[in-house]
Amino acid sequence: MAIKIIGLLIGVLVFGAGVYYLVKEQKDRESRKIYTTVSAAGAVITAVCAVLLFL
């Protein structure tokens, strides 16, 4: 259970950082692509850990 909570926290932090830098670097196309991918990965990690935690 602790691993799922840690994974959930990591996913939320990665997602939050990706969104923050996505907004901050809005003008740069290459940065948008990278930070969108990072945000998507964080969202997937968060969703998977949340599902596993609540099942």
C-alpha positions in Angstrom: 0.0 0.0 0.0 2.9 2.4 0.8 4.3 1.9 -2.7 1.0 2.8 -4.3 0.8 6.0 -2.2 4.4 6.9 -3.1 3.6 6.2 -6.8 0.5 8.4 -6.6 2.5 11.3 -5.1 5.3 10.9 -7.7 2.6 10.9 -10.5 1.0 14.0 -9.1 4.3 15.8 -8.8 5.4 14.9 -12.3 2.1 15.9 -13.7 2.2 19.2 -11.8 5.7 20.0 -12.9 4.9 19.2 -16.5 1.9 21.5 -16.5 3.8 24.3 -14.8 6.6 24.2 -17.3 4.2 23.8 -20.1 2.5 27.0 -19.2 5.8 28.7 -18.5 7.4 27.8 -21.8 4.3 28.3 -24.0 6.0 30.0 -26.8 8.6 27.3 -27.6 7.3 24.5 -29.8 9.9 21.9 -28.7 9.4 22.6 -25.0 5.6 22.3 -25.5 6.0 18.8 -27.0 8.3 17.6 -24.2 6.3 19.0 -21.4 3.0 17.7 -22.9 4.6 14.2 -22.9 5.8 14.6 -19.3 2.4 15.8 -18.2 0.7 12.9 -19.9 3.1 10.4 -18.3 2.4 11.9 -14.9 -1.3 11.7 -15.5 -1.0 8.0 -16.5 1.1 7.2 -13.4 -1.4 9.0 -11.2 -4.4 7.3 -12.7 -2.9 3.8 -12.5 -1.7 4.3 -8.9 -5.1 5.7 -7.9 -7.0 2.8 -9.4 -4.6 0.3 -7.7 -4.9 2.1 -4.4 -8.7 2.1 -4.4 -9.2 -1.5 -5.6 
